[in-house]
Amino acid sequence: MSDSANDTPVDKMSALQIDPDAEGGDDDEELSQAVVNRLVALKQIHNDVEEIDIEYKKQRAALEKKYELLRAPILEKRRDIVSGELEVELETDSVPEPEPENEENKEVGIPGFWYQCIANHPAIGSLLSEEDLGPLEALSNISCEYTEDYSGFKLTFSFRENDFFTNTELHKSYTVAPDLLEEKAPALTSVEGTKIDWKHKKNLCMTEVKKKQKAKSGRKAGQIRFVTKMEAKQSFFHFFSDPRVDDDDDEDEEGGLKEGEHEFQLSVDEDYEAGHAFRAEIIPDAILWFTGEALDDEDDDDDEDYLAGEDDDEDDDDDEDDDDDEEGPSSSSVPAGQTGEQPECKQS
């Protein structure tokens, strides 16, 4: 007979890390042998499922890598078309006469492609300022690269020479735990962005502000002078700075910001959501964001949700009408057409 056959209920539970005295249990009742056997079986089932999940993640990582490699040359072709390095011609039955081009009106690639993609995205587009158009017109590609174990990803923004900064590439990297393949939401462990080397007086994230300053003491007490200070202003390029770590204990009571922070600095959650949007939405579906089709799809989803809610409201209204017929009109009844906002009317 094996040693396990002689194990007591406590021995079996201890072997599988089951605590009979765990909080929430009944200290006055001892578990019967039959119940312990069932718990041991359930714990073993749990361990078996975990082993399958481990193998699943290995297989999924290999599959993700396989298709990442298959997508790479296709995305490179898109990059070359957008930047103008690759010219394409459509195969059609009737070929129109080509328009004459000269050096003045000749366009290279697709001007402002990535700027338009970003501007059309509801979350990331809200980060833009009008001044961001200049450097973002020089944005030639956005790509995403994963770590070998899928514990993080790096976004690369490639720029042509421009009047605003000297960097040819700006990066934003994210690391999560345990990894991006985890079914449950992974925890963000680190964020790192590239320091932008702005050209002289071209920093779009900061602006010079002249303020009055009154001397409080000394011979010049009461005299007013003007001092120049640098203050943050709205710009997409704050995305490459360190995010703001929200901590209720350290927040300033007046503005809700700690020393050294500013209102245009993204919080950790906002920062990761923006990075995720680039990785999962803008990069794979760039052409749909450029044309606005991706935004139309989101609007359709919103309309479906609205209509579903409207049906529920109509059912509620029918019930209320029945009640009104029985009890008479209520002094608090609302005229039809005034019970909520209507969907936005968009003209084509």
C-alpha positions as CSV (number, residue, x, y, z in Angstrom):
1,M,0.0,0.0,0.0
2,S,1.3,3.5,-0.9
3,D,2.1,6.2,1.6
4,S,-0.7,8.4,0.1
5,A,-3.2,5.8,1.1
6,N,-2.3,6.4,4.8
7,D,-2.5,10.2,4.5
8,T,-4.9,11.9,6.9
9,P,-7.3,14.5,5.5
10,V,-5.1,17.2,6.8
11,D,-2.0,15.7,5.1
12,K,-3.9,15.6,1.8
13,M,-5.0,19.2,2.1
14,S,-1.5,20.4,3.1
15,A,0.0,18.6,0.1
16,L,-2.2,20.6,-2.2
17,Q,-2.0,23.8,-0.1
18,I,-5.6,23.6,1.2
19,D,-5.9,25.2,4.6
20,P,-8.8,23.7,6.6
21,D,-8.6,26.7,9.0
22,A,-8.7,29.3,6.2
23,E,-10.8,32.4,7.0
24,G,-14.4,31.9,6.1
25,G,-14.5,28.2,7.2
26,D,-16.3,26.8,10.2
27,D,-13.8,26.1,12.9
28,D,-16.3,24.0,14.9
29,E,-16.7,21.5,12.0
30,E,-14.1,19.1,10.8
31,L,-14.2,18.1,7.1
32,S,-15.1,14.6,6.5
33,Q,-12.9,12.3,4.5
34,A,-15.3,12.3,1.6
35,V,-15.3,16.1,1.4
36,V,-11.5,16.2,1.7
37,N,-11.2,13.8,-1.2
38,R,-13.5,16.0,-3.3
39,L,-11.4,19.1,-2.5
40,V,-8.2,17.3,-3.3
41,A,-9.7,16.2,-6.7
42,L,-10.8,19.8,-7.4
43,K,-7.4,21.1,-6.6
44,Q,-5.8,18.5,-8.9
45,I,-8.2,19.5,-11.7
46,H,-7.2,23.1,-11.2
47,N,-3.5,22.2,-11.5
48,D,-4.3,20.2,-14.7
49,V,-6.0,23.2,-16.2
50,E,-3.1,25.4,-15.3
51,E,-0.7,23.0,-17.1
52,I,-2.9,23.1,-20.2
53,D,-3.0,27.0,-20.0
54,I,0.8,27.1,-19.8
55,E,1.1,24.9,-23.0
56,Y,-1.7,27.0,-24.6
57,K,0.3,30.2,-24.0
58,K,3.4,28.7,-25.5
59,Q,1.6,27.6,-28.6
60,R,-0.2,31.0,-28.9
61,A,3.1,32.9,-28.5
62,A,4.5,30.8,-31.4
63,L,1.4,31.4,-33.5
64,E,1.5,35.2,-32.8
65,K,5.2,35.2,-33.8
66,K,4.5,33.3,-37.0
67,Y,1.8,35.7,-38.2
68,E,3.7,38.7,-37.0
69,L,6.5,37.7,-39.4
70,L,3.9,37.1,-42.2
71,R,2.4,40.6,-41.6
72,A,5.8,42.3,-41.6
73,P,6.5,42.5,-45.4
74,I,2.9,43.6,-46.1
75,L,3.2,46.5,-43.6
76,E,6.6,47.4,-45.0
77,K,4.9,47.7,-48.4
78,R,2.3,50.0,-46.9
79,R,5.1,52.1,-45.3
80,D,6.9,52.4,-48.7
81,I,3.6,53.5,-50.5
82,V,2.8,56.1,-47.8
83,S,6.4,57.5,-47.8
84,G,6.6,57.6,-51.6
85,E,9.4,55.0,-51.9
86,L,7.1,52.7,-53.8
87,E,4.8,53.8,-56.7
88,V,1.8,51.7,-57.5
89,E,-0.6,51.6,-60.5
90,L,-4.1,50.2,-60.4
91,E,-5.1,47.6,-62.9
92,T,-8.3,48.8,-64.5
93,D,-10.1,48.1,-67.8
94,S,-10.2,51.8,-68.8
95,V,-7.0,53.7,-68.0
96,P,-7.6,57.4,-67.7
97,E,-5.2,59.9,-69.3
98,P,-2.5,60.7,-66.7
99,E,-2.5,64.3,-65.5
100,P,0.7,66.2,-66.4
101,E,2.9,66.8,-63.4
102,N,5.6,69.3,-62.8
103,E,8.0,69.7,-59.9
104,E,5.8,72.2,-58.2
105,N,2.6,70.1,-57.8
106,K,4.1,66.6,-57.7
107,E,3.0,64.9,-54.5
108,V,5.2,62.2,-52.9
109,G,3.5,59.3,-51.3
110,I,0.3,60.1,-49.3
111,P,0.8,63.5,-47.6
112,G,-0.4,63.7,-44.0
113,F,-1.4,60.1,-43.9
114,W,-0.5,59.3,-40.3
115,Y,-1.6,62.7,-39.1
116,Q,-5.1,62.0,-40.5
117,C,-5.2,58.6,-38.9
118,I,-4.3,60.1,-35.5
119,A,-6.7,63.0,-35.9
120,N,-9.6,60.7,-36.8
121,H,-9.1,58.6,-33.7
122,P,-11.5,59.9,-31.0
123,A,-9.1,59.3,-28.0
124,I,-5.7,60.2,-29.5
125,G,-7.1,62.9,-31.8
126,S,-8.1,64.8,-28.6
127,L,-4.4,65.1,-27.7
128,L,-3.6,67.1,-30.8
129,S,-3.0,70.8,-31.1
130,E,-3.1,72.8,-34.3
131,E,0.7,73.2,-34.1
132,D,1.2,69.4,-34.1
133,L,0.3,69.3,-37.8
134,G,3.8,70.5,-38.8
135,P,5.9,67.7,-37.4
136,L,3.2,65.0,-37.8
137,E,3.1,65.8,-41.6
138,A,6.7,64.5,-41.5
139,L,5.6,61.3,-39.8
140,S,6.4,58.5,-42.4
141,N,5.5,55.4,-40.4
142,I,4.3,53.9,-37.1
143,S,5.2,50.4,-36.3
144,C,4.9,48.0,-33.3
145,E,7.5,45.4,-32.1
146,Y,6.8,42.8,-29.4
147,T,9.3,41.5,-26.9
148,E,10.3,37.8,-27.4
149,D,8.2,36.6,-24.5
150,Y,5.3,39.1,-25.2
151,S,5.8,40.8,-21.9
152,G,5.7,44.2,-23.7
153,F,5.8,46.1,-26.9
154,K,7.6,49.1,-28.4
155,L,6.0,51.7,-30.7
156,T,8.3,53.4,-33.2
157,F,7.3,56.7,-34.9
158,S,9.6,57.4,-37.9
159,F,10.0,61.0,-39.1
160,R,11.5,62.6,-42.1
161,E,13.7,65.7,-41.6
162,N,11.5,68.5,-40.2
163,D,11.8,72.0,-38.7
164,F,10.8,70.9,-35.1
165,F,13.2,68.3,-33.8
166,T,16.3,66.3,-34.8
167,N,15.1,62.8,-33.9
168,T,14.4,60.5,-36.8
169,E,12.6,58.1,-34.6
170,L,10.6,58.5,-31.4
171,H,9.8,55.4,-29.3
172,K,7.3,54.5,-26.6
173,S,7.8,51.2,-24.8
174,Y,5.5,49.3,-22.4
175,T,6.1,46.3,-20.1
176,V,3.3,44.4,-18.5
177,A,3.0,41.4,-16.1
178,P,2.7,38.6,-16.6
179,D,2.4,39.2,-20.4
180,L,0.1,40.4,-23.2
181,L,-1.2,36.9,-23.8
182,E,-2.8,36.8,-20.4
183,E,-6.6,36.5,-20.6
184,K,-7.0,38.6,-17.6
185,A,-6.0,42.2,-17.8
186,P,-2.2,42.4,-17.4
187,A,-0.7,44.9,-15.0
188,L,1.5,47.7,-16.4
189,T,4.9,47.6,-14.9
190,S,6.9,50.2,-16.8
191,V,6.6,52.9,-19.4
192,E,9.4,54.6,-21.3
193,G,9.5,57.3,-24.0
194,T,12.1,59.0,-26.1
195,K,13.4,62.4,-25.1
196,I,12.6,64.8,-27.9
197,D,15.5,67.0,-29.1
198,W,13.6,70.1,-30.0
199,K,15.2,72.7,-32.3
200,H,15.6,76.2,-31.0
201,K,12.3,77.7,-30.0
202,K,10.4,74.9,-31.6
203,N,9.2,73.0,-28.5
204,L,5.5,72.4,-29.1
205,C,5.0,71.2,-25.5
206,M,6.1,74.4,-23.8
207,T,5.4,78.1,-24.3
208,E,7.0,81.3,-22.9
209,V,4.7,83.2,-20.7
210,K,5.4,86.7,-19.3
211,K,4.1,87.4,-15.8
212,K,4.1,90.3,-13.5
213,Q,6.1,89.9,-10.3
214,K,5.9,92.3,-7.4
215,A,8.9,92.8,-5.1
216,K,7.8,92.1,-1.5
217,S,10.8,93.5,0.4
218,G,13.9,95.6,0.1
219,R,14.5,98.9,-1.7
220,K,12.4,97.8,-4.6
221,A,9.4,96.7,-2.5
222,G,6.2,97.3,-4.4
223,Q,7.9,97.6,-7.7
224,I,6.6,95.5,-10.5
225,R,8.7,93.7,-13.0
226,F,8.0,91.2,-15.8
227,V,9.5,87.7,-15.7
228,T,9.4,85.0,-18.4
229,K,8.4,81.5,-17.4
230,M,8.0,78.3,-19.4
231,E,4.6,76.6,-19.1
232,A,3.2,73.5,-20.6
233,K,0.7,73.7,-23.4
234,Q,-1.4,71.1,-25.3
235,S,0.4,68.9,-27.7
236,F,0.4,65.3,-28.8
237,F,4.1,65.1,-28.1
238,H,3.5,65.0,-24.3
239,F,2.7,61.3,-25.1
240,F,6.5,60.7,-25.2
241,S,7.0,62.1,-21.7
242,D,6.6,60.1,-18.4
243,P,3.0,59.7,-17.4
244,R,1.5,61.1,-14.3
245,V,1.2,58.6,-11.4
246,D,-2.1,59.2,-9.7
247,D,-1.7,59.2,-5.9
248,D,-4.6,60.6,-3.8
249,D,-2.3,61.1,-0.8
250,D,0.2,63.3,-2.7
251,E,-2.3,65.3,-4.8
252,D,-2.3,69.1,-4.4
253,E,-5.5,70.2,-2.7
254,E,-6.2,73.0,-5.1
255,G,-5.4,71.7,-8.6
256,G,-5.2,68.0,-8.0
257,L,-1.7,67.9,-9.4
258,K,1.6,67.3,-7.6
259,E,4.6,69.6,-7.9
260,G,6.2,69.3,-11.4
261,E,3.1,67.9,-13.0
262,H,0.8,69.8,-15.5
263,E,-2.7,69.4,-16.9
264,F,-1.6,68.1,-20.3
265,Q,0.4,65.3,-18.8
266,L,-1.3,61.9,-19.3
267,S,-2.1,59.7,-16.4
268,V,-0.7,56.1,-16.4
269,D,-4.1,54.8,-17.5
270,E,-4.5,57.4,-20.2
271,D,-1.0,56.8,-21.4
272,Y,-1.4,53.0,-21.7
273,E,-4.8,53.4,-23.4
274,A,-3.2,55.6,-26.0
275,G,-0.4,53.1,-26.5
276,H,-2.8,50.2,-26.8
277,A,-4.9,52.2,-29.3
278,F,-1.8,52.6,-31.6
279,R,-0.9,48.9,-31.2
280,A,-4.4,47.4,-31.6
281,E,-6.3,49.9,-33.7
282,I,-4.3,52.5,-35.6
283,I,-1.4,50.5,-36.8
284,P,-3.3,47.4,-38.1
285,D,-6.3,49.5,-39.5
286,A,-4.4,52.6,-40.6
287,I,-6.2,53.0,-44.0
288,L,-9.6,52.7,-42.3
289,W,-8.7,55.5,-39.8
290,F,-7.4,57.6,-42.7
291,T,-10.6,57.3,-44.6
292,G,-12.8,57.5,-41.5
293,E,-14.4,54.1,-42.0
294,A,-13.1,52.9,-38.7
295,L,-14.9,55.8,-37.0
296,D,-18.1,55.0,-38.9
297,D,-17.9,51.4,-37.6
298,E,-17.7,52.8,-34.0
299,D,-20.6,55.1,-34.7
300,D,-22.6,52.1,-36.0
301,D,-21.9,50.2,-32.8
302,D,-23.0,53.2,-30.7
303,D,-26.2,53.5,-32.8
304,E,-27.0,49.8,-32.2
305,D,-26.5,50.3,-28.4
306,Y,-28.7,53.4,-28.6
307,L,-31.4,51.7,-30.5
308,A,-31.3,48.7,-28.1
309,G,-31.7,51.2,-25.2
310,E,-34.5,53.0,-27.1
311,D,-36.5,49.7,-27.5
312,D,-36.2,49.2,-23.7
313,D,-37.4,52.8,-23.2
314,E,-40.4,52.3,-25.5
315,D,-41.3,49.2,-23.5
316,D,-41.1,51.2,-20.4
317,D,-43.2,54.0,-22.0
318,D,-45.9,51.4,-23.0
319,D,-46.0,50.2,-19.4
320,E,-46.3,53.8,-18.1
321,D,-49.0,54.5,-20.7
322,D,-51.0,51.6,-19.4
323,D,-50.6,52.9,-15.8
324,D,-51.7,56.3,-17.0
325,D,-54.8,54.9,-18.6
326,E,-55.7,53.2,-15.3
327,E,-54.7,55.9,-12.9
328,G,-55.1,59.1,-14.9
329,P,-52.4,61.6,-16.1
330,S,-49.7,62.4,-13.6
331,S,-48.7,66.0,-12.9
332,S,-45.0,65.0,-13.4
333,S,-45.5,63.3,-16.8
334,V,-43.1,64.5,-19.5
335,P,-44.3,65.4,-23.0
336,A,-43.3,63.0,-25.8
337,G,-40.0,63.9,-27.5
338,Q,-38.5,65.4,-24.4
339,T,-37.3,62.2,-22.7
340,G,-33.6,62.2,-23.5
341,E,-31.2,63.3,-26.2
342,Q,-31.6,62.3,-29.8
343,P,-28.8,60.7,-31.9
344,E,-26.6,63.2,-33.7
345,C,-27.9,63.9,-37.2
346,K,-25.0,63.6,-39.7
347,Q,-25.3,65.0,-43.2
348,S,-23.5,63.2,-46.0
